[in-house]
Amino acid sequence: MEKIFNSSSGYIKDYIHYFYRRIYFADTDAAQVVYHAEYLKLAEQARTEMLRLKGYNYNYLKRNYNTHFAIHSLSANYSKPLKLDDEIIIETSVNSLGGASIDMEQKFLLINNKDRYLASQLNIKVVLVNDKGILIRLPKKIFEDLKFLVV
């Protein structure tokens, strides 16, 4: 599979988007541990950059289709806390595409030298909606462009 790369957006290889990030002070609570809700923000950044690599940033979706993605459902499992100054990789994979939805899995991997440890995992379903919040089918071009990401 082709490797799509952009340093700030991460890269896509073998159906998976890889997004590197360091944990900064602003990402943590008073104990310098990433607060559980912060994982959702980090996951959003990774998903946004994955879509950006395919040419679908939020401005493009709004301008061309008057739509945006919204969270339909999610589940989270936390295995190991992330802390200040940790280096992580967020791996995003697309499990399935529906008429108006994308089911994804996002793994937060803690990098320790050459080893990687699973810190948390999110399963997320996003849906495409218009500015009134009404579900919209994925446009054919977007569906076709994202189809190659399905694991």
N, C-alpha and C positions, 0 to 999 in steps of 0.2 A: 504494500500500500504506500502511496505517496505520503511523504512527510511534509505537512504544511507548517511553516514556522514564522513566528514573529516574536521577538524577544520579550516584549511587554505582554503579549497575549498568550504566551506559551506555545505549544505545538500539538498537532494531531498526528498520531502514529498508530497504525494497526487498530483502528476504530476507537482509540482512547485519546481524550484531550488531557494534556499534562500542563498544569499551571503551578509554577514555582512561586513560593511566597515565604517571607520571613515574618515572624510574629513580632509586632511592635508594641510599645507601651500602650498605645491607644487601643489595641486589640484586647487588653487584659483588664482584670478587675484589681482590687486592692492587694490581692495575694499574688499578683502577676501571673495569673492563670487565665486562659481564654474562657470568658463567660459563655454559657451554653448558647445564648442567642447570637453571639458573635459568629458562630459557625455558619449560621444562615446567611450572614452578610458575606463571609468569605466564599461560601458556595455560590452565591449570586454573582460575585465577581468572576469566578471560574466559568460559570455557565455563560455569562455575558461575553467573556473573551473567546469562548469556543464558538459562539454564534458570530462574533465579529470576524474570526478567521474565515468563516464561510461567507462573509459579506452582509450579514444581517444584524447590524447594530440597531439600537432602539430608534435612532433618528431615521434610519432607512425604513423600518417597519411602520413608523408613524407617518412619514411622508408619502410612502408608496401604497400602503394598505390601510392606513388609519387604525392600526392595531398595536397591541403589545402583549407580551407573555405575562401571565399571572399564575401564582401558585394555586393549584387545585388541592393537592394533598402532599404530605410528607411524613416520613418517620425517621427518627434519628437514634443511633446507637453510639454511645460513647465508651471507648475501651481504655483510653489513656489520655490524661489531660495534656493539652498543649500549653506551653509556658513562654514567657518573654524570651525573645531571641531565638526560639526554635526555628529551624528551617523545615518547611513542609512542601509536599507536592499534593495538589488536589487532582485526583484522576476522575474525570467525568466520562461516563459511557452511556450511550443511548440504548436502552433495552427494547423500546418499541416506539413506533410512530402510529398515532391514531388519526382520525379525521381532523380533529382539532387539538390534539394533545401530543406531548412528548413525555415518555417515562424514562427517567434517568437514575443512575446510581452514581453517587459521588463519594469517593474514599479520600480521607485525610490521612496522608502518610507522613510520619515523622522521619526525617532523614538524620541518621546518626552514622557519620563516616560513610561507608558504602552500604550500610544496612538501612532498610525501611521498615517501620513498624506501623501497623494500623492503629490510628488514634481514634477515629470515628468514621461512621458510614451513614450517609443519608440516602434515602430513596425518595425521589421527588417526581411529582407529576405536574407539568406546567401545561396550561391551556392558552390558546390564542383568543383574545377578546378584543372587541372594538372599544371606542371611548365611552360607551354606555355600559360596558361590562358584559355584553352579549357574546356568547361563544361564536367564533368564526372558524370555518374550516381552514386548515393550512393551505395556502395557495399552492398550486401544483408545482411551481418553480421551487419554492421553499421545501416542499415535501421531497421532491426529486434530489435536491442538493443535500438534504440531511439524511436521506435514505442510506447513503454509503457509510454512515456512522453507526448504524444499528448493529449491535454485537450479535 
